[in-house]
Amino acid sequence: MTQHLDRIHLDGMHPAIDLRQIPPNISSMDELTQRANMQLNVIETAYSIRIQNKEEIVSLLSKKLEDKRQIFLVCTSISSWIAGSNIRGDTVVPINIVLQLIEAASHSP
């Protein structure tokens, strides 16, 4: 594999990948899934709760958002919602709230 400042040549048979064409803020779905899981695990630990619909939330976040910063924004807002609602034990985070947070994060600069 040879590297140039703006291109990576994988081998002699395939054209170079132009790194300028890959948006720097886009993360892979696996990265977003891992980040969302990690953030929600931290929230569960911090508040000693269990988010019963965590997998659904993780799926929504990783499918609808583009980068880790947006995941962080939504999860921070979920954490604030939990703190403000004085949630204890097992809980379900309302999906309509998650969707509103996703919408707001997807339009943030």
C-alpha positions as CSV (number, residue, x, y, z in Angstrom):
1,M,0.0,0.0,0.0
2,T,1.5,3.3,-1.0
3,Q,0.3,6.6,0.5
4,H,0.3,10.1,-1.0
5,L,-0.9,13.2,0.8
6,D,-4.5,12.9,-0.5
7,R,-4.7,9.3,-1.9
8,I,-4.2,5.8,-0.8
9,H,-3.3,3.1,-3.4
10,L,-4.4,-0.3,-2.1
11,D,-2.6,-2.2,-4.9
12,G,-1.7,-1.7,-8.5
13,M,-5.0,-3.0,-9.8
14,H,-7.5,-0.7,-8.1
15,P,-7.7,3.0,-8.4
16,A,-6.6,5.1,-5.5
17,I,-9.1,6.1,-2.8
18,D,-9.4,9.9,-2.7
19,L,-9.4,10.8,1.0
20,R,-10.8,14.2,0.2
21,Q,-14.0,12.5,-0.9
22,I,-14.6,11.0,2.6
23,P,-16.3,13.4,5.0
24,P,-14.1,13.6,8.1
25,N,-17.0,13.6,10.5
26,I,-18.7,10.5,9.2
27,S,-18.3,7.4,11.4
28,S,-19.0,3.8,10.6
29,M,-22.2,2.3,11.9
30,D,-20.1,-0.1,14.1
31,E,-18.3,2.9,15.7
32,L,-21.6,4.7,16.3
33,T,-23.2,1.5,17.8
34,Q,-20.2,1.1,20.1
35,R,-20.3,4.7,21.1
36,A,-24.0,4.7,21.8
37,N,-23.8,1.5,23.8
38,M,-20.9,2.9,25.8
39,Q,-22.7,6.2,26.5
40,L,-25.9,4.5,27.6
41,N,-23.9,2.1,29.8
42,V,-22.3,5.1,31.6
43,I,-25.8,6.6,32.1
44,E,-27.1,3.4,33.5
45,T,-24.1,3.1,35.9
46,A,-24.3,6.8,36.9
47,Y,-28.0,6.7,37.8
48,S,-28.1,3.0,38.9
49,I,-30.9,2.3,36.4
50,R,-31.5,-0.1,33.6
51,I,-32.8,1.3,30.3
52,Q,-35.1,-1.5,29.1
53,N,-35.2,-0.2,25.5
54,K,-31.5,0.5,25.2
55,E,-31.1,-1.7,22.1
56,E,-33.8,0.2,20.3
57,I,-32.2,3.5,21.2
58,V,-28.8,2.3,20.1
59,S,-30.2,1.2,16.8
60,L,-32.0,4.5,16.2
61,L,-28.8,6.5,17.1
62,S,-26.5,4.5,14.9
63,K,-28.9,4.5,11.9
64,K,-30.0,8.1,12.0
65,L,-26.8,10.0,13.2
66,E,-23.6,10.5,11.3
67,D,-20.9,11.0,13.9
68,K,-19.8,10.4,17.5
69,R,-20.4,14.0,18.5
70,Q,-24.0,13.7,17.6
71,I,-24.3,10.5,19.7
72,F,-22.7,12.3,22.6
73,L,-25.2,15.2,22.3
74,V,-28.2,12.9,22.2
75,C,-26.9,10.8,25.1
76,T,-26.1,13.8,27.2
77,S,-29.7,15.0,26.6
78,I,-31.0,11.6,27.6
79,S,-28.9,11.8,30.8
80,S,-30.4,15.2,31.6
81,W,-33.9,13.9,30.9
82,I,-33.3,11.0,33.3
83,A,-31.8,13.3,36.0
84,G,-34.7,15.8,35.7
85,S,-37.3,13.0,35.8
86,N,-35.8,11.5,38.9
87,I,-35.9,8.0,37.3
88,R,-35.0,5.0,39.4
89,G,-34.7,1.2,38.7
90,D,-35.8,-0.1,35.3
91,T,-37.0,2.5,32.9
92,V,-38.1,3.0,29.3
93,V,-36.9,6.1,27.6
94,P,-39.8,7.4,25.5
95,I,-38.9,6.9,21.8
96,N,-40.6,10.2,20.8
97,I,-38.1,12.0,23.1
98,V,-35.2,10.1,21.5
99,L,-36.4,11.0,18.0
100,Q,-36.7,14.7,19.0
101,L,-33.2,14.6,20.3
102,I,-31.9,12.9,17.2
103,E,-33.7,15.5,15.0
104,A,-32.1,18.3,17.0
105,A,-28.6,16.7,16.9
106,S,-28.7,16.1,13.2
107,H,-29.2,19.8,12.5
108,S,-26.5,21.0,14.9
109,P,-23.4,22.5,13.3
